[in-house]
């Protein structure tokens, strides 16, 4: 059977190219299941949770009786009251046991049959019989429940979890007064894909199609954009395989499976509304504190200490939008940051005079199908003084970088891409990487903090140019010194040329 990259539903290694989960499953079994732990896998949307649970059920089947349920398959009516839920739950377990074809199936089914044949069961009645079923079993039983959030606000389900907590702890526990989640073991398994795991998946694809791609280089580039977020990895691969390879700009598979192909795939991903991005917008509308935090990180390089108990941080972690990096809050991956930047820019565009300036002049910056970044910087310098010349330091420090990004967006929109380099961003410095038809431009946006700091910044920019194999870079300094020398000039630092604009 031919395989393809999958971005909808769970993955199957016989049908889909996917990262191998053997090491992850082994660690879950040894660190959690074999210890009899009660644990919760709580990750962002489309993070591979269902795929992992299905693979885990199969992996454990040799040593355990695995009863794997999906609460999405239980209708709303099944949660109407305790008796209805007990009956539905017993029916689902019975079906799972019958499918498994176990030697001691009769002894396991008998307690469940009592629930099914008896009206008016309470949750206690259900758990009494579940306990007897466990005692009758010749093997330990593992219960896996997927999609519990589909019933998360239902009182019957909450009561069910409380009973589950109580029976897990023992008959003397005060389960009715405690959260059903607070006994869960801390699930520390990393579910992101590493660059090495992505390379393994691409290796299987390469064995089938012999594209000639540089597997490690492509895997590293995919990881650089996604930080291993599973559905983003698969989406990039799927687009390259099904849409990019053989297209006008990427005539051969080898051309498509390249750093340029990954960049093109990302650009097109950001043009399409997906369930993941739609969910992100909904959550930002609901949680205003989270939105403000994300805007401050993107526009101002604000450094926010990481605390998982802070409300906005907690929400961002739960949805998969945020992560921790060196003790600071960070956006989870570059694609999320690019999407958020595009979203915020689009919302600002209609009321932004500087965006309209960039839109009107955009065509003049493209010469022979190349972006004239020198001219972009010169024109921005002129417009910035026209629009913001009378603004105070606080206003400019807060909004200066946003204005440049707003000015740049309509110039490259639809053809080019840009992103903020998270490795270098802070309250004083932001590096913007602009990709226009395969040509990259490095633009450093900097708040002026003296000549010594400026010289150090020029050196940092040259190092960054070396990393990107570029001979020319751009430096935009927001300078609040009363004796500042404003203007645009070209300077030489070693063998690198820097076009510097001071506003």
Secondary structure, DSSP 8 states (H G I E B T S, - for coil): ---EE--SS---TTTEE----HHHHHHHHHHTGGGT--B-----TTSSHHHHHHHHHHHHTTTSEEEEEEGGGS-GGGGSSHHHHHHHHHHHHHHHHHHHT-TTHHHHHHHHHHHHHSSS--HHHHHHHHHHHHHH-SS-EEEEEE-GGGGTT-HHHHHHHHHHHHHHH-TTS-GGGS-TTTTSB------S--HHHHHHHHHHHHHHH-----HHHHHHHHHHHHTT-HHHHHHHHHHIIIIITTSSS--SHHHHSSHHHHHHHHHHHTTS--HHHHHHHHHHHH-HHHHHHHHHHHHH----B--TTSHHHHHHHHHTSEEEETTEEEES-HHHHHHHHHHHHHHHHTT-HHHHHHHHHGGGGEETTEE-HHHHHHHHHHHHHHHHTT--HHHHHHHHHHHHHHHHHHHHTTTEEEEE-TTT-SSSEEEEEEEETTEEEEEEEEE---HHHHHHHHHHHHHHHHHTT-SEEEEEEE---TT---EEEEEEETTEEEEEEE-
